Amino acid sequence: MKSRKVLAYQQLVLECAEQLGRMFKSDVKAIKKRIEDLITRDYLERDKDNPNLFKYLA
């Protein structure tokens, strides 16, 4: 996320699952929950025009 700054939701979930898959079997529900947590902690935000896009803030 740091290098791209903006990613679509599905792309972000797939990228996380792919990178975590190298270490262990990832759970998509857990990834989605962590993304929502990053939004509440102000690391990510949804785009105002397109809620499917996420912007990196930190």
C-alpha positions in Angstrom: 0.0 0.0 0.0 2.8 2.4 0.8 4.2 2.3 -2.7 0.9 2.4 -4.6 -1.0 4.8 -2.4 -4.4 3.7 -3.9 -5.8 0.2 -4.4 -9.2 -1.2 -5.2 -10.8 -3.3 -2.4 -10.6 -6.6 -4.2 -7.1 -6.0 -5.3 -6.0 -5.2 -1.8 -7.6 -8.4 -0.4 -6.0 -10.5 -3.1 -2.6 -8.9 -2.5 -2.8 -9.6 1.2 -3.9 -13.2 0.7 -1.1 -13.8 -1.8 1.6 -12.4 0.5 0.3 -14.1 3.6 -0.1 -17.4 1.7 3.6 -17.7 1.6 3.7 -18.0 5.4 0.4 -19.6 6.3 -3.2 -20.2 5.1 -4.9 -16.9 5.3 -8.6 -16.3 6.1 -10.3 -13.7 3.9 -12.7 -12.7 6.7 -9.8 -11.9 8.9 -8.2 -9.8 6.2 -11.4 -7.8 5.7 -11.7 -7.3 9.4 -8.1 -6.0 9.6 -8.7 -3.6 6.7 -11.6 -2.1 8.5 -9.4 -1.8 11.6 -6.8 0.1 9.6 -9.6 2.5 8.5 -10.6 3.2 12.1 -6.9 3.7 13.1 -6.5 6.2 10.2 -4.0 4.2 8.2 -6.4 3.8 5.3 -9.5 5.7 4.1 -12.2 5.0 1.5 -12.3 7.3 -1.5 -15.2 9.7 -1.3 -16.2 9.3 -4.9 -15.6 5.5 -5.2 -16.0 3.6 -2.0 -14.3 0.6 -3.6 -11.0 2.4 -3.6 -8.7 2.7 -0.6 -6.1 5.4 0.0 -3.0 5.0 2.2 -2.7 7.8 4.7 0.2 7.0 7.1 
